[in-house]
Amino acid sequence: MSRSISRLRIPSLSVSLHCTLVLLSGTLVSAAEDGKSTDSVKKVTYEDDVKPIFRQHCLNCHSQSDKRGGLAMDSYGALMEGGGSGEIVYDDGDAESSRLWQLVNHDDTPVMPPSQPKLPDAQLSVIRAWIEGGILENSGSKAKAKKKNALAFVASTSGRPEGPPPMPETLPQRVPVVTKRAAATTAIGTSPWAPLVAIAGQKQISLYNTDTAELLGVLPFEEGIPQSLRFSRDGQFLIVGGGEHSVKGIAAVYSIKTGERVAQVGDELDTVFDADANDKMSRIALGGPQRMLRIFDATDGTQLFDIKKHTDWIYSVAYSPDGVLIASGDRSGGLCVWEADTGRLYLDLTGHKGAIRSIAWRDDSNVMASASEDGTVKLWDMNSGKAIKSINAGSGGVTAVQFDHKGQLVTAAKDRKVRLWDASGKQIKETPAAAEAVLEAAITHDSSKMVYGDWTGVVRMASVEDPKQIQEIAANPPPAKERIGAVEQTLASIKVKLTPLQQKRDATQTALKQATDAVAALDTKIEGFKKANATDQQAIDKRKSEREAVGKELPGLVASSRDAHDAVIATRLGLGDQPDDAAIAKAAEVETTLANQLLKIAEKRQAVIQAKKIEAELAKSIHERQTQIDAMAKQRDDLTQKVAAAKLAADQAQQSYAAVAGELSEVEKKRQLLAEAIQ
């Protein structure tokens, strides 16, 4: 976000325009209606169209000779300069942010013309067309390019913590003050990310689950009455401002998970009306009847500085979500925006005619909303310093305003109603009237419910979808001993639900184990077959290698045997009819050599035949096993599907069991806390 730190001119007119604005008797006529052919629309200008209205009905009070409220309207330059409290029209084409338009259209007070009905639509159209056309001076003027309206908003999740949103885990259950009825509602705050609402009571803050309307715990506030409840940007902490009138005022910070008070600042001589912490939880600001905005170091409680501009009780204090700015509003309608780090004045926003009861920031920190007892909610653009929208949000005064993550607004008013407005300021929902004036209102993190409390102390949750669907929750809940009975009944009913869920969980886990074991057994068998095939294949490869070696050796052996055979023949032919012993011995030696060679060749050939036979047998075994492996693979596919189905059933059963078991654990924990609170 880019902002100029210099003080901006204030987009409001605090003086009455003591004149009656009436439209020229004639209206603008288009070229087409005159029967003329033109591609351009006639410009609406100050000199040709607007000044005649002012001359006839306004200049008696607002001219150079008589500047009521410092405003002159008889020249374009004087009108652009504005009145004593700033400009009243802008050249951005946005009629809604124009102070002049807000008054003549009765969007804000004092309405114009004074003490007369609102101008007819046909009359207002000239003024609006002039503003939206760029407030041109004359026919030769050119309009500037329109700027994007600051009401345009893109939802943000900035500040959202990682993981599940913070919810209470071990909150205290003791009720410090028990009464037949609650006092007037003084504060309501909703978590920005969790289904959680905090409600101020007498010396206590009650936290409820907004989804179930269940009381989660009670935080003690012994100093008195909480006057403000604000959650930290990440929802981890609750910042409480309050105390006792004319006695003491403080701001305290509680952990949402444990309910422990983790920080406390201030020692005011009167109660604190509002308190807030910056985005880093390093600073805490508070305001109250002492008319000073005090800034503290949240880590050690030391006071950093005071801001002393306000002249009346400070009702509202709020840091911008990005921590750059801090706003404060008082009982006299004073509304200021300060640099958060230095305390220097950034904007002095005038325009409200009544006390500022509530301040809220949009998630992007570019727009701030202020709710006033003058009956309006104003939306302020922090970059331009202009009031870009003024909403008539309830007769008798507006008491509360809050943005949701969509840029929508929830408001409470003394006319006993709570209203929801879209990001452009158009009303979209409204609750039935409460018994008394509604003092506080907030909207849940998911924009599904509006929580509000009235002067009688009754706190309600209304559905945004159907505001007539309402639940009541107590700011001062019953004591622990009255609530423990209901908790014990809840425990009993949960246990009844848990037994069949546990049985189903156990059965599905057994089925899953059986299916998994079957797959594991089949995998073991398949692996055994694969290993046997690998061993046999190695044997085949070995024998094949040996056969190939024999095949290479045999030609040499055969050739050698032929030589030996020739030697045998030659020796025999040389013996004659009566060989001597030496010749016979020689012949025997040659014949033995041939016989050994032939025997060796025969053995080699028999080995080859035997190897082929073994190879064939091994190949057959491999084939048979592979056939079985293929069959088992198909069987495994079926078993795997059964495992997947069994796992799904087991997971679903486990989830169902875990949900109820978790609920049982939480309720048992709550019962234990209640039992401790009774002791």
WOPE-V478684 format. One record per pair of residues at least 12 apart in sequence whose C-alpha atoms are under 6 Angstrom apart, sorted by the first residue. I is the first residue (numbers start at 0). J is the second residue. D is the distance in whole Angstrom. If there is no record, write none. Layout:
<<I & J & D> <I & J & D>>
This chain:
<<2 & 382 & 5> <4 & 345 & 6> <6 & 345 & 5> <6 & 346 & 6> <7 & 384 & 6> <9 & 85 & 5> <9 & 348 & 6> <10 & 85 & 6> <10 & 86 & 6> <10 & 385 & 5> <10 & 386 & 6> <11 & 85 & 6> <11 & 98 & 6> <11 & 350 & 5> <12 & 84 & 5> <13 & 350 & 6> <14 & 68 & 5> <18 & 57 & 5> <19 & 56 & 5> <19 & 112 & 4> <20 & 56 & 6> <20 & 112 & 6> <22 & 52 & 6> <22 & 122 & 5> <43 & 129 & 5> <44 & 135 & 5> <44 & 136 & 5> <44 & 137 & 5> <45 & 136 & 5> <46 & 137 & 6> <68 & 83 & 6> <69 & 82 & 5> <69 & 83 & 5> <70 & 82 & 4> <87 & 99 & 5> <90 & 133 & 5> <90 & 134 & 6> <91 & 145 & 5> <91 & 146 & 6> <92 & 130 & 6> <92 & 131 & 4> <92 & 132 & 6> <92 & 133 & 5> <92 & 145 & 6> <93 & 131 & 6> <94 & 130 & 6> <94 & 131 & 6> <95 & 388 & 6> <96 & 386 & 6> <96 & 387 & 4> <96 & 388 & 5> <150 & 423 & 6> <154 & 404 & 6> <154 & 405 & 5> <158 & 232 & 6> <158 & 233 & 5> <159 & 233 & 5> <160 & 233 & 6> <164 & 192 & 6> <164 & 193 & 5> <165 & 235 & 6> <166 & 256 & 6> <167 & 255 & 5> <167 & 256 & 4> <168 & 256 & 5> <168 & 257 & 6> <169 & 257 & 5> <170 & 216 & 5> <170 & 257 & 5> <170 & 258 & 5> <171 & 216 & 5> <171 & 217 & 6> <172 & 216 & 5> <172 & 217 & 5> <172 & 673 & 6> <173 & 479 & 6> <173 & 676 & 5> <174 & 478 & 5> <181 & 456 & 5> <181 & 475 & 6> <182 & 456 & 5> <183 & 454 & 4> <183 & 455 & 5> <183 & 456 & 4> <184 & 452 & 5> <184 & 453 & 6> <184 & 456 & 5> <185 & 226 & 5> <186 & 199 & 5> <186 & 226 & 5> <186 & 227 & 5> <186 & 228 & 6> <186 & 439 & 6> <187 & 228 & 6> <188 & 228 & 5> <188 & 229 & 5> <189 & 443 & 6> <190 & 230 & 6> <190 & 234 & 6> <191 & 234 & 6> <191 & 444 & 5> <192 & 444 & 5> <194 & 208 & 6> <194 & 209 & 5> <195 & 207 & 6> <195 & 208 & 5> <195 & 209 & 5> <198 & 474 & 6> <199 & 225 & 6> <200 & 474 & 5> <200 & 475 & 6> <201 & 224 & 5> <202 & 220 & 5> <202 & 221 & 5> <202 & 223 & 5> <202 & 224 & 5> <203 & 218 & 5> <203 & 219 & 5> <203 & 220 & 5> <204 & 217 & 6> <204 & 218 & 5> <205 & 217 & 5> <222 & 242 & 5> <223 & 242 & 4> <223 & 243 & 5> <224 & 241 & 6> <224 & 242 & 5> <225 & 240 & 6> <225 & 241 & 4> <226 & 240 & 6> <226 & 241 & 5> <226 & 272 & 5> <227 & 239 & 6> <227 & 240 & 5> <227 & 273 & 5> <232 & 278 & 6> <235 & 255 & 6> <236 & 253 & 6> <236 & 254 & 5> <236 & 255 & 5> <237 & 252 & 6> <237 & 253 & 5> <238 & 251 & 6> <238 & 252 & 5> <239 & 251 & 5> <240 & 271 & 5> <240 & 273 & 5> <240 & 274 & 5> <241 & 270 & 5> <241 & 271 & 4> <241 & 272 & 6> <242 & 270 & 5> <243 & 270 & 5> <244 & 269 & 5> <244 & 270 & 5> <245 & 269 & 4> <246 & 268 & 6> <246 & 269 & 5> <247 & 267 & 5> <247 & 268 & 5> <247 & 269 & 5> <247 & 270 & 6> <248 & 266 & 6> <248 & 267 & 5> <248 & 269 & 5> <248 & 270 & 4> <248 & 271 & 5> <249 & 264 & 6> <249 & 265 & 5> <249 & 266 & 6> <250 & 263 & 6> <250 & 264 & 5> <251 & 263 & 4> <264 & 300 & 5> <271 & 286 & 6> <271 & 287 & 5> <272 & 287 & 5> <272 & 314 & 5> <273 & 285 & 6> <273 & 286 & 6> <273 & 315 & 5> <273 & 316 & 6> <274 & 316 & 6> <275 & 317 & 6> <277 & 318 & 6> <277 & 322 & 5> <278 & 322 & 5> <281 & 297 & 5> <282 & 295 & 6> <282 & 296 & 5> <282 & 297 & 5> <283 & 295 & 5> <283 & 297 & 6> <286 & 313 & 5> <287 & 312 & 6> <287 & 313 & 5> <288 & 312 & 4> <290 & 309 & 6> <290 & 311 & 5> <290 & 312 & 5> <290 & 313 & 5> <291 & 306 & 6> <291 & 307 & 5> <292 & 305 & 6> <292 & 306 & 5> <293 & 305 & 5> <311 & 329 & 6> <311 & 330 & 6> <312 & 329 & 5> <312 & 330 & 5> <313 & 328 & 6> <313 & 329 & 4> <314 & 328 & 6> <314 & 329 & 5> <314 & 356 & 6> <315 & 327 & 5> <315 & 328 & 5> <315 & 357 & 5> <319 & 360 & 6> <319 & 364 & 5> <320 & 364 & 6> <323 & 339 & 5> <324 & 337 & 6> <324 & 338 & 5> <324 & 339 & 5> <325 & 337 & 5> <325 & 339 & 5> <328 & 355 & 5> <329 & 354 & 6> <329 & 355 & 6> <330 & 354 & 4> <331 & 354 & 5> <332 & 351 & 6> <332 & 352 & 6> <332 & 353 & 5> <332 & 354 & 4> <332 & 355 & 5> <334 & 348 & 5> <335 & 347 & 5> <335 & 348 & 6> <352 & 373 & 5> <353 & 371 & 6> <353 & 372 & 5> <353 & 373 & 5> <354 & 371 & 5> <354 & 372 & 5> <355 & 370 & 6> <355 & 371 & 4> <356 & 370 & 6> <356 & 371 & 5> <356 & 398 & 5> <357 & 369 & 6> <357 & 370 & 5> <357 & 399 & 5> <357 & 400 & 6> <359 & 401 & 5> <361 & 402 & 6> <365 & 381 & 5> <366 & 379 & 5> <366 & 380 & 5> <366 & 381 & 6> <367 & 379 & 5> <370 & 397 & 6> <370 & 400 & 6> <371 & 397 & 5> <372 & 396 & 4> <372 & 397 & 5> <373 & 396 & 5> <374 & 391 & 6> <374 & 392 & 6> <374 & 393 & 5> <374 & 394 & 5> <374 & 396 & 4> <374 & 397 & 5> <375 & 390 & 5> <375 & 391 & 5> <375 & 392 & 5> <376 & 389 & 6> <376 & 390 & 5> <377 & 389 & 4> <393 & 412 & 5> <394 & 414 & 6> <395 & 413 & 5> <396 & 412 & 6> <396 & 413 & 6> <397 & 411 & 6> <397 & 412 & 4> <398 & 411 & 5> <398 & 412 & 5> <398 & 438 & 5> <399 & 411 & 5> <399 & 439 & 5> <399 & 440 & 6> <406 & 422 & 5> <407 & 420 & 6> <407 & 421 & 5> <407 & 422 & 5> <408 & 420 & 5> <411 & 437 & 6> <411 & 440 & 6> <412 & 437 & 6> <413 & 436 & 4> <413 & 437 & 6> <414 & 436 & 6> <415 & 432 & 5> <415 & 433 & 5> <415 & 435 & 6> <415 & 436 & 4> <415 & 437 & 5> <416 & 430 & 6> <416 & 432 & 5> <417 & 429 & 6> <417 & 430 & 5> <430 & 466 & 5> <435 & 453 & 6> <435 & 454 & 6> <436 & 453 & 5> <436 & 454 & 6> <437 & 452 & 6> <437 & 453 & 4> <438 & 453 & 5> <439 & 451 & 5> <439 & 452 & 5> <447 & 463 & 5> <448 & 461 & 5> <448 & 462 & 5> <448 & 463 & 5> <449 & 461 & 5> <458 & 471 & 6> <458 & 472 & 6> <459 & 471 & 4> <479 & 673 & 5> <480 & 677 & 6> <500 & 656 & 5> <504 & 652 & 5> <504 & 653 & 6> <507 & 649 & 5> <508 & 649 & 6> <511 & 645 & 5> <511 & 646 & 6> <514 & 642 & 5> <525 & 628 & 6> <532 & 621 & 5> <535 & 617 & 6> <539 & 614 & 5> <542 & 610 & 6> <546 & 607 & 6> <560 & 596 & 6> <563 & 593 & 5> <567 & 589 & 6> <567 & 590 & 6> <570 & 586 & 6>>
